[in-house]
Amino acid sequence: MYRLLKEAGAPFRSPLDVNLTDLKSSVEAINFNTRILDRIDFQIEKMSSPFVFYDHESGIKIDFTHFSTVSSFDDVVPTYITEIREIFKTLKRIEKGDIVNHTEKRAVDHYNLRMSESPVIDFTHFSTVSSFDDVVPTYITEIREIFKTLKRIEKGDIVNHTEKRAVDHYNLRMSESPVVGKSLAETLKQWEDVKKLCDSIRAGELKPACGEKYSDIIFNGIGGSYLGPLMLIISAYTDQFCSVCQPKLHFISNSDPESFSKILGRVNLPTSIMVTISKSGSTAETRGNMEAFNSILEKNSLPKGEHNIAITTKLSMLDKYAAEHKFIGVFNMHNETGGRTSVGSPVGMVPCAFAGLDFSAFVKGQSHMDSLTRREDALSNPALLMAVAIHHSTITVGHKNMIVLAYCDALREFAHYLQQLWMESLGKKHDTAGRVHPEGQSVFGGVGTSEQHAFMQQVQQGIHDCFIQLISFRRRETDFPITSSGSMGRQLLSFVKGTEDALVKNKVPFFDISLLSPSLFSIGMLVALQERVVSFLAVMKRLNAYDQPGVQDGKLSAKAMDKLSLETEAAMAEGKVSFEKKSAEEVAVILKFDEVNLFFLEAILMDMCENIKLEGSYGKLKGAEMKFEFIDGQFFFTMSW
């Protein structure tokens, strides 16, 4: 029987050896404590009866003894050899993603969701943990609290107490969510709505007044509204996406007039759309970019509506503005979805749709990883093991920076994305009880091997202030022969393992994560894994992972400086103020400011000196001139009309 199945193309190694990678199953069978983690074989053997199938690993038993139409499989199987061959041909087509449901013209993916794409994590050289069997029990109290908190989060309880809101990014990808209106099914339904509009724009079915197809999409967001979409686009097209995608895709995040000008120089304004991503619409950078874009539309007699799409919460400032100006599309996200975990919402959907990517694969990858990290058996929960390893390292040897090296250009923006996820979530001054207890986790990294040339010398032989997280993929879609190693892919593998070997010799702790391929499903798993590790670490450190008061501090200060800048310009213009060689403090007196932040005022005066004649900078001071002098360690300013 086994010989015949093998002839038919079945993936059997031998009568007693079936490889899980070939069978594309095994999500449950990751062994975190061995070096050879991506090949776990299980045994199938005939029992005393020739009609019983038994699998030792899973415990599955199927008894055909009393299925009377089969007297012997050895006799029956050969009569179906043609059908068996066809079965395995079809199986390969299904799992390759070919269209096999011809009546509905679609592929079938339920097998793919269980394939061996699950990450393999090797902690062998994370030296502060000699054995999880010994370490995990020491954190049993924290682990109990982790799962209590996890259940509260996924139940929709308020867990972000400083902002008095729930946290819902896990619910958006749960197959069965206890929160009404938030589930994987609801997310996929919204994805279809997003795709419908974006596909009509890409196909030229929906056009601007000029009658031409839209040629350029500008994504306008900051923080998670920028890092998440950019990470997804680059994962598919690397940093060459602008020359590959149609319409062309552009990203703007910072309040940088130079960058904004360069983007405007590359796009065709009458066939451009700005996609503004902001929960509230009040984010200063994003709002300013949209305001500048719409001002340019007005100057060119182009209507705002047909050149804008919004991603925001219902009834937000941006939502109301979009309704007023009849934006061609508005996609609502939930108020409970935090910015740094919003990539599984319309924040990630719209960029994927315009890039022609399958967002559903990404969010299904997230959902799959969530099911693994929901396991209460600590030794089979990858996120819990990562959290325990990192926390135990902090307890035993102190805080260390985390360097993330991803050995694939698809993950070029991944470390950048993780910086916000980890540092904004864990970098806190107070614990959940309100006590001063500074915490955090610094994150650096990029693409190996290029980033190795930037900092590996210090990592290997300088101060030992970090641990390393290495990420690689096991399967290549293409390869090219080279003499030194046989092929480019084999050389990349040599760099991964060579780096690990050097880290071992130099006693630098690291763990490595490997996945099957850089698919969107795998990227989704990676993102969800890191999100859960951060959530677990926050519980262990007694932190609120979902607020960011330090970011708010900077925003409030920037708002105060904006106010002072406008007041300074207005006061100067009102009386056409002139002065000669005055310090910032003396200028404040001349402008009759009672209380003023001199640090801010001096910066404003310096900016005026360099940009007062630049169109668009200080419109009320047209005709004025300013200069500064540096005398005895102090700046002095002169203004004339």
C-alpha positions as CSV (number, residue, x, y, z in Angstrom):
1,M,0.0,0.0,0.0
2,Y,2.7,2.5,1.0
3,R,4.7,1.7,-2.2
4,L,1.6,2.4,-4.3
5,L,0.9,5.7,-2.6
6,K,4.5,6.7,-3.1
7,E,4.2,5.9,-6.8
8,A,1.0,7.9,-7.0
9,G,2.9,11.0,-5.7
10,A,2.1,10.8,-2.0
11,P,4.5,12.6,0.3
12,F,5.6,9.5,2.3
13,R,9.3,9.2,3.0
14,S,9.0,5.5,4.0
15,P,6.4,3.2,5.5
16,L,7.3,4.5,9.0
17,D,8.4,8.1,8.3
18,V,6.1,11.0,7.3
19,N,7.6,14.5,7.2
20,L,5.3,17.2,8.5
21,T,6.8,19.9,6.2
22,D,5.7,17.8,3.2
23,L,2.3,17.1,4.6
24,K,2.0,20.8,5.4
25,S,0.4,20.4,8.8
26,S,1.8,20.5,12.3
27,V,1.0,23.9,13.7
28,E,0.7,22.2,17.1
29,A,4.0,20.4,17.0
30,I,6.7,23.2,17.4
31,N,9.5,22.0,19.7
32,F,11.1,25.1,21.3
33,N,13.9,23.2,23.0
34,T,15.7,21.5,20.2
35,R,18.1,22.8,17.6
36,I,16.4,21.1,14.7
37,L,13.0,22.7,15.0
38,D,11.5,22.7,11.6
39,R,11.5,19.0,11.0
40,I,9.4,16.9,13.3
41,D,8.6,13.4,12.0
42,F,5.9,11.2,13.4
43,Q,5.4,7.5,13.0
44,I,2.6,5.6,11.3
45,E,2.6,1.9,11.9
46,K,0.3,-1.0,11.2
47,M,-1.2,-2.5,14.3
48,S,-2.1,-6.2,14.7
49,S,-5.1,-5.6,12.5
50,P,-4.4,-4.6,8.9
51,F,-7.5,-2.4,9.0
52,V,-6.4,0.0,11.8
53,F,-4.6,3.4,11.2
54,Y,-2.8,4.9,14.2
55,D,-0.6,8.0,14.5
56,H,1.6,8.1,17.6
57,E,2.1,11.9,17.5
58,S,-1.6,13.0,17.3
59,G,-3.1,9.9,18.8
60,I,-5.5,9.6,15.9
61,K,-6.9,6.1,15.4
62,I,-9.2,5.0,12.6
63,D,-10.5,1.4,12.7
64,F,-11.8,0.0,9.3
65,T,-12.2,-3.6,10.7
66,H,-16.0,-3.5,10.3
67,F,-16.2,-1.5,7.1
68,S,-17.1,-4.7,5.3
69,T,-16.8,-3.7,1.7
70,V,-13.0,-3.5,2.1
71,S,-11.6,-7.0,2.6
72,S,-8.0,-5.8,2.2
73,F,-6.4,-2.4,1.4
74,D,-3.6,-4.2,-0.3
75,D,-6.1,-5.5,-2.8
76,V,-8.3,-2.5,-3.1
77,V,-5.9,0.4,-3.3
78,P,-4.2,-0.7,-6.5
79,T,-7.6,-0.5,-8.3
80,Y,-7.7,3.2,-7.6
81,I,-4.2,4.2,-8.5
82,T,-5.3,6.6,-11.2
83,E,-7.7,8.4,-8.8
84,I,-5.0,8.5,-6.1
85,R,-2.6,10.2,-8.5
86,E,-5.3,12.7,-9.3
87,I,-6.0,13.3,-5.6
88,F,-2.4,14.3,-5.0
89,K,-2.2,16.4,-8.1
90,T,-5.3,18.3,-7.0
91,L,-4.0,18.6,-3.4
92,K,-0.8,20.3,-4.7
93,R,-2.9,22.7,-6.8
94,I,-5.1,23.5,-3.8
95,E,-2.2,24.2,-1.5
96,K,-0.4,26.2,-4.2
97,G,-3.4,28.6,-4.3
98,D,-4.7,27.7,-7.8
99,I,-8.4,28.2,-8.6
100,V,-10.1,24.9,-8.0
101,N,-13.6,26.1,-7.2
102,H,-14.5,26.9,-10.8
103,T,-18.2,27.7,-10.3
104,E,-17.2,30.5,-7.9
105,K,-13.9,31.2,-9.6
106,R,-11.8,31.2,-6.5
107,A,-9.1,29.3,-4.7
108,V,-9.6,27.3,-1.5
109,D,-7.4,28.2,1.5
110,H,-8.4,26.3,4.6
111,Y,-5.5,23.9,4.1
112,N,-3.1,26.7,3.7
113,L,-4.0,28.2,7.0
114,R,-2.7,25.0,8.7
115,M,0.5,24.7,6.6
116,S,3.9,24.7,8.2
117,E,4.2,28.5,7.8
118,S,4.1,28.8,11.6
119,P,7.3,30.3,13.0
120,V,10.0,28.2,14.5
121,I,11.7,30.0,17.4
122,D,15.1,28.8,18.7
123,F,16.1,29.9,22.2
124,T,19.2,27.7,22.4
125,H,21.6,30.6,22.6
126,F,19.5,33.0,24.7
127,S,21.9,32.3,27.5
128,T,20.0,33.6,30.5
129,V,17.5,30.8,30.1
130,S,19.1,27.3,30.5
131,S,15.8,25.5,30.6
132,F,12.2,26.7,30.2
133,D,11.1,23.8,32.4
134,D,13.1,25.4,35.2
135,V,12.4,29.1,34.5
136,V,8.7,29.1,33.6
137,P,7.5,27.8,37.0
138,T,9.2,30.8,38.7
139,Y,6.8,33.1,36.9
140,I,3.6,31.2,37.5
141,T,1.9,34.1,39.3
142,E,2.7,36.5,36.4
143,I,1.6,33.9,33.8
144,R,-1.8,33.5,35.6
145,E,-2.2,37.3,35.5
146,I,-1.2,37.3,31.8
147,F,-4.1,35.0,30.9
148,K,-6.6,36.8,33.1
149,T,-5.6,40.1,31.4
150,L,-5.7,38.4,27.9
151,K,-9.3,37.2,28.6
152,R,-10.3,40.7,29.8
153,I,-8.8,42.3,26.7
154,E,-10.6,39.9,24.3
155,K,-13.8,40.2,26.2
156,G,-13.9,43.9,25.5
157,D,-13.2,45.1,29.1
158,I,-11.6,48.5,29.6
159,V,-7.9,47.7,30.1
160,N,-6.5,51.1,29.0
161,H,-7.5,52.9,32.2
162,T,-5.7,56.2,31.6
163,E,-7.6,56.7,28.4
164,K,-10.7,54.8,29.7
165,R,-11.1,52.5,26.7
166,A,-11.0,48.9,25.6
167,V,-8.4,47.5,23.2
168,D,-9.8,45.7,20.2
169,H,-7.1,44.8,17.7
170,Y,-7.2,41.1,18.8
171,N,-11.0,41.0,18.4
172,L,-10.7,42.3,14.8
173,R,-9.2,38.9,13.8
174,M,-10.9,36.5,16.1
175,S,-12.9,33.7,14.4
176,E,-15.4,33.9,17.3
177,S,-15.3,37.2,19.1
178,P,-17.3,38.0,22.2
179,V,-17.5,41.6,21.1
180,V,-20.4,42.3,18.8
181,G,-19.5,43.7,15.4
182,K,-15.8,42.9,15.8
183,S,-14.5,39.6,14.4
184,L,-12.4,38.2,11.6
185,A,-15.6,37.8,9.5
186,E,-16.5,41.5,10.0
187,T,-12.9,42.5,9.1
188,L,-13.0,40.5,5.9
189,K,-16.4,41.9,5.1
190,Q,-15.0,45.5,5.4
191,W,-12.0,44.4,3.3
192,E,-14.3,43.5,0.5
193,D,-15.9,47.0,0.7
194,V,-12.5,48.6,0.7
195,K,-11.4,46.5,-2.2
196,K,-14.5,47.3,-4.3
197,L,-13.8,51.0,-4.2
198,C,-10.1,50.8,-4.7
199,D,-10.4,48.3,-7.5
200,S,-12.8,50.6,-9.3
201,I,-10.2,53.4,-9.0
202,R,-7.4,51.2,-10.2
203,A,-9.4,49.9,-13.1
204,G,-10.4,53.4,-14.2
205,E,-14.1,52.8,-13.6
206,L,-14.1,55.7,-11.2
207,K,-12.3,58.8,-12.6
208,P,-11.8,62.4,-11.7
209,A,-13.5,65.3,-13.6
210,C,-10.6,65.4,-16.2
211,G,-11.7,61.9,-17.4
212,E,-8.3,60.2,-17.0
213,K,-7.5,57.3,-14.7
214,Y,-6.1,58.1,-11.3
215,S,-2.4,57.9,-11.5
216,D,-1.1,58.6,-8.0
217,I,-2.1,57.8,-4.4
218,I,-0.5,59.7,-1.5
219,F,-0.8,58.0,1.9
220,N,-0.8,60.7,4.6
221,G,-0.4,59.4,8.2
222,I,2.0,59.2,11.1
223,G,3.0,56.7,13.7
224,G,1.2,53.4,13.1
225,S,-0.9,55.0,10.4
226,Y,2.4,55.3,8.4
227,L,4.7,52.6,9.7
228,G,2.1,49.7,9.3
229,P,1.0,50.5,5.7
230,L,4.6,51.2,4.6
231,M,5.8,47.9,6.1
232,L,3.1,45.9,4.2
233,I,3.8,47.6,0.9
234,I,7.6,47.1,1.2
235,S,7.1,43.4,2.3
236,A,5.6,42.8,-1.2
237,Y,7.6,45.1,-3.4
238,T,10.6,46.2,-1.4
239,D,11.5,49.9,-1.6
240,Q,10.9,49.8,-5.4
241,F,7.1,49.9,-4.9
242,C,6.6,53.4,-6.5
243,S,7.9,52.1,-9.9
244,V,5.9,48.9,-9.7
245,C,2.4,49.7,-8.5
246,Q,-0.3,51.3,-10.6
247,P,-1.5,53.8,-9.6
248,K,1.8,54.9,-8.2
249,L,2.0,54.9,-4.4
250,H,3.6,57.7,-2.2
251,F,4.0,58.1,1.5
252,I,4.1,61.3,3.5
253,S,4.4,61.4,7.3
254,N,6.5,64.2,8.6
255,S,5.7,67.9,8.5
256,D,8.5,68.4,6.0
257,P,7.9,71.0,3.3
258,E,10.9,69.8,1.3
259,S,9.6,66.2,1.2
260,F,6.0,67.4,0.5
261,S,7.3,69.5,-2.4
262,K,9.2,66.6,-3.9
263,I,6.1,64.4,-3.8
264,L,4.0,67.1,-5.5
265,G,6.7,67.3,-8.1
266,R,6.3,63.6,-8.9
267,V,2.5,63.3,-9.0
268,N,0.0,64.5,-11.6
269,L,-2.3,66.6,-9.4
270,P,-5.5,66.3,-11.4
271,T,-5.3,62.5,-11.2
272,S,-4.1,62.2,-7.6
273,I,-5.8,61.1,-4.4
274,M,-4.6,61.8,-0.9
275,V,-5.6,59.0,1.6
276,T,-5.5,60.7,5.1
277,I,-5.3,58.2,8.0
278,S,-6.1,59.6,11.4
279,K,-8.5,58.4,14.1
280,S,-9.4,61.9,15.2
281,G,-8.3,64.1,12.3
282,S,-6.6,66.4,14.8
283,T,-3.1,64.9,14.6
284,A,-1.1,68.0,13.8
285,E,1.2,66.5,11.1
286,T,-1.5,64.6,9.2
287,R,-4.0,67.5,9.4
288,G,-1.4,70.0,8.2
289,N,-0.4,67.8,5.2
290,M,-4.0,67.4,4.2
291,E,-4.7,71.1,4.6
292,A,-1.7,72.0,2.4
293,F,-2.8,69.4,-0.2
294,N,-6.3,70.7,-0.3
295,S,-5.1,74.3,-0.5
296,I,-3.1,73.4,-3.6
297,L,-6.2,71.7,-5.1
298,E,-8.2,74.9,-4.6
299,K,-5.5,77.0,-6.3
300,N,-5.8,74.7,-9.3
301,S,-9.6,74.8,-9.2
302,L,-9.8,71.1,-8.4
303,P,-12.6,69.8,-6.1
304,K,-11.5,68.3,-2.7
305,G,-14.0,65.5,-2.8
306,E,-12.7,63.6,-5.8
307,H,-9.1,63.8,-4.7
308,N,-9.5,62.7,-1.0
309,I,-10.2,59.5,0.9
310,A,-10.3,59.3,4.7
311,I,-9.6,56.5,7.2
312,T,-10.9,57.7,10.6
313,T,-13.4,57.0,13.4
314,K,-17.1,57.8,13.0
315,L,-18.1,61.4,13.9
316,S,-14.5,62.5,14.2
317,M,-13.3,65.9,13.0
318,L,-12.0,64.2,9.8
319,D,-15.2,62.2,9.3
320,K,-17.3,65.4,9.4
321,Y,-14.8,67.2,7.1
322,A,-14.9,64.3,4.7
323,A,-18.8,64.3,4.6
324,E,-18.8,68.1,4.2
325,H,-16.5,68.0,1.2
326,K,-17.9,64.7,-0.3
327,F,-14.7,62.6,-0.2
328,I,-14.9,59.7,-2.7
329,G,-14.3,57.3,0.2
330,V,-14.5,57.2,4.0
331,F,-13.6,54.0,5.8
332,N,-14.2,53.9,9.5
333,M,-12.0,52.3,12.1
334,H,-12.9,51.7,15.8
335,N,-12.0,54.1,18.6
336,E,-10.7,51.1,20.5
337,T,-8.1,50.3,17.9
338,G,-4.8,51.8,18.9
339,G,-2.6,53.4,16.3
340,R,0.4,51.1,16.7
341,T,-1.8,48.1,16.4
342,S,-4.1,49.4,13.7
343,V,-2.5,47.7,10.7
344,G,-5.2,44.9,10.8
345,S,-7.9,47.6,10.3
346,P,-8.7,49.9,7.3
347,V,-5.3,51.4,8.0
348,G,-3.7,48.4,6.4
349,M,-6.6,47.5,4.1
350,V,-6.6,50.6,1.9
351,P,-2.9,50.6,1.1
352,C,-3.1,46.8,0.4
353,A,-6.0,47.3,-1.9
354,F,-4.3,50.1,-3.9
355,A,-1.2,47.9,-4.1
356,G,-3.1,44.9,-5.3
357,L,-2.2,42.9,-2.2
358,D,-4.3,40.3,-0.5
359,F,-5.0,41.9,2.9
360,S,-7.1,38.8,3.9
361,A,-4.0,36.7,3.9
362,F,-2.3,39.1,6.3
363,V,-5.1,39.3,8.8
364,K,-5.6,35.5,8.6
365,G,-1.9,35.1,9.5
366,Q,-2.5,37.4,12.5
367,S,-5.6,35.3,13.5
368,H,-3.6,32.1,13.2
369,M,-0.8,33.4,15.5
370,D,-3.3,34.7,18.0
371,S,-4.7,31.1,18.3
372,L,-1.1,29.9,19.1
373,T,-0.5,32.6,21.6
374,R,-3.8,32.0,23.4
375,R,-2.6,28.6,24.6
376,E,-2.4,28.4,28.4
377,D,0.2,25.7,28.2
378,A,3.2,27.9,28.6
379,L,5.7,25.6,26.9
380,S,3.6,25.6,23.7
381,N,2.9,29.3,23.6
382,P,5.6,31.1,21.5
383,A,4.8,34.6,22.7
384,L,4.8,33.5,26.3
385,L,8.2,31.9,26.0
386,M,9.6,35.0,24.3
387,A,8.2,37.2,27.1
388,V,9.5,35.0,29.8
389,A,12.9,34.8,28.2
390,I,13.2,38.6,27.8
391,H,11.8,39.4,31.3
392,H,14.0,36.8,33.0
393,S,17.0,38.3,31.2
394,T,16.0,41.8,32.5
395,I,15.6,40.4,36.1
396,T,18.9,38.5,36.1
397,V,21.3,40.7,34.1
398,G,19.5,44.0,33.7
399,H,18.0,45.9,30.8
400,K,19.5,45.3,27.4
401,N,18.7,46.8,24.0
402,M,17.0,44.6,21.5
403,I,18.5,44.4,18.0
404,V,16.2,42.9,15.3
405,L,18.0,41.6,12.2
406,A,15.7,40.4,9.4
407,Y,17.5,38.5,6.7
408,C,15.1,39.4,3.9
409,D,14.5,42.7,2.1
410,A,10.7,42.1,2.5
411,L,11.2,43.0,6.2
412,R,13.2,46.2,5.5
413,E,10.7,48.3,7.6
414,F,9.9,45.6,10.2
415,A,12.4,46.8,12.8
416,H,11.2,50.4,12.3
417,Y,7.6,49.2,12.9
418,L,8.7,47.3,16.0
419,Q,10.4,50.4,17.4
420,Q,7.0,52.0,17.9
421,L,5.2,48.9,19.0
422,W,7.7,48.0,21.7
423,M,9.0,51.4,22.8
424,E,5.7,53.2,22.9
425,S,4.0,50.3,24.6
426,L,6.7,49.5,27.2
427,G,8.5,52.9,27.7
428,K,6.6,54.2,30.7
429,K,7.4,56.2,33.8
430,H,4.7,54.9,36.0
431,D,3.3,51.4,36.6
432,T,-0.4,50.6,36.7
433,A,-0.6,51.4,40.4
434,G,0.7,55.0,39.7
435,R,4.1,54.4,41.2
436,V,7.2,55.9,39.6
437,H,8.9,52.9,38.0
438,P,10.6,53.7,34.7
439,E,10.5,50.9,32.2
440,G,11.2,50.3,28.5
441,Q,12.8,48.3,25.8
442,S,15.0,50.0,23.2
443,V,14.8,48.5,19.8
444,F,17.2,48.9,16.9
445,G,17.7,46.9,13.7
446,G,17.1,46.5,10.0
447,V,18.0,44.1,7.3
448,G,20.9,41.6,7.6
449,T,23.4,41.5,6.2
450,S,23.6,45.2,5.4
451,E,22.9,46.3,9.0
452,Q,25.6,44.0,10.2
453,H,28.1,46.3,8.6
454,A,26.6,49.2,10.6
455,F,26.8,47.9,14.2
456,M,27.9,44.3,14.3
457,Q,31.5,45.2,15.3
458,Q,30.3,46.7,18.6
459,V,27.8,43.9,19.2
460,Q,30.4,41.2,18.7
461,Q,33.4,42.8,20.5
462,G,32.3,46.0,22.1
463,I,30.1,46.6,25.1
464,H,27.6,43.8,25.7
465,D,24.4,45.9,26.0
466,C,22.0,44.0,23.8
467,F,20.4,40.8,22.8
468,I,19.5,39.9,19.2
469,Q,16.4,38.7,17.5
470,L,17.2,37.2,14.1
471,I,14.4,36.5,11.6
472,S,14.8,34.5,8.4
473,F,12.8,32.5,5.9
474,R,13.3,28.8,5.0
475,R,11.9,28.7,1.4
476,R,13.1,30.7,-1.6
477,E,10.9,31.6,-4.6
478,T,14.0,32.2,-6.8
479,D,17.7,31.8,-6.6
480,F,20.8,32.7,-8.7
481,P,24.1,30.7,-8.9
482,I,27.3,32.2,-7.6
483,T,30.7,30.6,-7.2
484,S,31.5,31.4,-3.6
485,S,28.6,29.5,-2.0
486,G,26.7,27.8,-4.8
487,S,23.9,30.3,-4.9
488,M,22.8,33.7,-3.5
489,G,20.2,32.0,-1.3
490,R,22.8,29.6,0.1
491,Q,25.1,32.6,0.8
492,L,22.4,34.4,2.7
493,L,21.9,31.3,4.8
494,S,25.7,31.2,5.5
495,F,25.5,34.8,6.7
496,V,22.6,34.0,9.0
497,K,24.3,31.0,10.6
498,G,27.8,32.5,10.4
499,T,26.5,35.5,12.4
500,E,24.8,33.2,14.9
501,D,28.1,31.2,15.3
502,A,30.0,34.4,15.9
503,L,27.4,35.6,18.5
504,V,27.8,32.2,20.3
505,K,31.6,32.6,20.4
506,N,31.4,36.2,21.6
507,K,28.7,35.2,24.2
508,V,26.0,37.6,22.9
509,P,22.5,36.2,23.7
510,F,20.1,35.8,20.8
511,F,17.1,33.8,19.6
512,D,16.1,33.2,16.0
513,I,12.7,33.0,14.4
514,S,12.3,31.3,11.0
515,L,9.3,31.1,8.9
516,L,8.5,29.2,5.7
517,S,8.3,32.2,3.3
518,P,7.9,36.0,3.3
519,S,4.2,35.7,2.5
520,L,1.6,38.2,3.8
521,F,0.3,35.3,5.9
522,S,3.8,35.0,7.5
523,I,4.1,38.8,8.0
524,G,0.7,38.7,9.7
525,M,2.0,36.0,12.1
526,L,5.2,37.9,12.8
527,V,3.3,41.2,13.6
528,A,0.7,39.4,15.8
529,L,3.5,37.5,17.6
530,Q,5.3,40.7,18.5
531,E,2.1,42.3,19.6
532,R,1.3,39.5,22.0
533,V,4.9,39.5,23.4
534,V,4.5,43.2,24.2
535,S,1.1,42.6,25.8
536,F,2.5,39.8,28.0
537,L,5.6,41.8,29.0
538,A,3.5,44.7,30.0
539,V,1.5,42.5,32.4
540,M,4.8,41.1,33.9
541,K,6.1,44.6,34.4
542,R,2.7,46.0,35.6
543,L,2.5,48.5,32.8
544,N,-0.3,49.9,30.6
545,A,0.8,48.9,27.2
546,Y,-1.9,50.9,25.4
547,D,-1.4,54.6,26.4
548,Q,1.4,57.0,25.4
549,P,1.5,60.0,27.8
550,G,5.1,60.8,26.8
551,V,4.0,61.3,23.2
552,Q,1.3,63.6,24.4
553,D,3.8,65.7,26.3
554,G,5.6,66.5,23.1
555,K,2.4,67.2,21.2
556,L,1.3,69.7,23.9
557,S,4.6,71.5,23.8
558,A,4.5,71.7,20.0
559,K,1.0,73.1,20.2
560,A,2.2,75.8,22.6
561,M,5.1,76.7,20.2
562,D,2.6,76.9,17.3
563,K,0.5,79.4,19.3
564,L,3.5,81.5,20.2
565,S,4.7,81.5,16.6
566,L,1.4,82.8,15.3
567,E,1.2,85.4,18.1
568,T,4.7,86.6,17.3
569,E,4.0,87.0,13.6
570,A,0.8,88.9,14.4
571,A,2.4,91.2,16.9
572,M,5.2,92.1,14.5
573,A,2.9,92.7,11.6
574,E,0.4,94.8,13.5
575,G,2.8,97.6,14.4
576,K,5.4,96.8,11.7
577,V,7.9,96.4,14.6
578,S,11.5,97.3,14.0
579,F,14.5,96.7,16.3
580,E,18.2,96.4,16.2
581,K,20.5,93.9,17.9
582,K,18.0,92.7,20.5
583,S,18.1,89.4,22.4
584,A,15.1,87.1,22.5
585,E,14.3,88.4,26.0
586,E,14.4,92.0,24.7
587,V,12.2,91.2,21.7
588,A,9.6,89.7,24.1
589,V,9.5,93.0,25.9
590,I,9.1,94.9,22.6
591,L,6.2,92.7,21.6
592,K,4.6,93.1,25.0
593,F,4.6,89.4,25.9
594,D,4.1,89.1,29.7
595,E,5.1,85.4,30.0
596,V,7.0,83.7,27.2
597,N,9.1,80.6,26.7
598,L,12.4,82.2,25.6
599,F,13.6,78.8,24.3
600,F,10.7,78.8,21.9
601,L,10.9,82.5,21.0
602,E,14.6,82.4,20.1
603,A,13.9,79.4,17.8
604,I,11.1,81.3,16.1
605,L,13.2,84.4,15.6
606,M,16.0,82.3,14.1
607,D,13.5,80.7,11.8
608,M,12.3,84.1,10.7
609,C,15.8,85.2,9.9
610,E,16.3,82.3,7.5
611,N,12.8,82.0,6.0
612,I,10.9,85.4,6.3
613,K,11.1,86.0,2.5
614,L,10.1,82.4,1.6
615,E,6.6,82.3,0.1
616,G,4.3,80.4,2.3
617,S,6.2,80.8,5.5
618,Y,5.4,84.1,7.1
619,G,2.7,85.6,5.0
620,K,1.9,88.5,7.3
621,L,5.5,89.7,7.3
622,K,5.8,90.4,3.6
623,G,8.3,93.2,3.1
624,A,10.1,92.7,6.4
625,E,13.8,91.7,6.7
626,M,15.5,90.0,9.6
627,K,19.0,88.9,10.5
628,F,20.9,87.7,13.5
629,E,24.4,88.1,15.0
630,F,26.2,85.8,17.5
631,I,28.0,88.0,20.0
632,D,29.7,86.8,23.2
633,G,27.8,83.5,23.2
634,Q,24.4,85.0,22.6
635,F,22.1,85.6,19.6
636,F,20.9,89.2,18.8
637,F,18.2,90.0,16.2
638,T,17.6,92.9,13.9
639,M,14.3,93.5,12.1
640,S,13.4,96.2,9.6
641,W,10.7,97.0,6.9
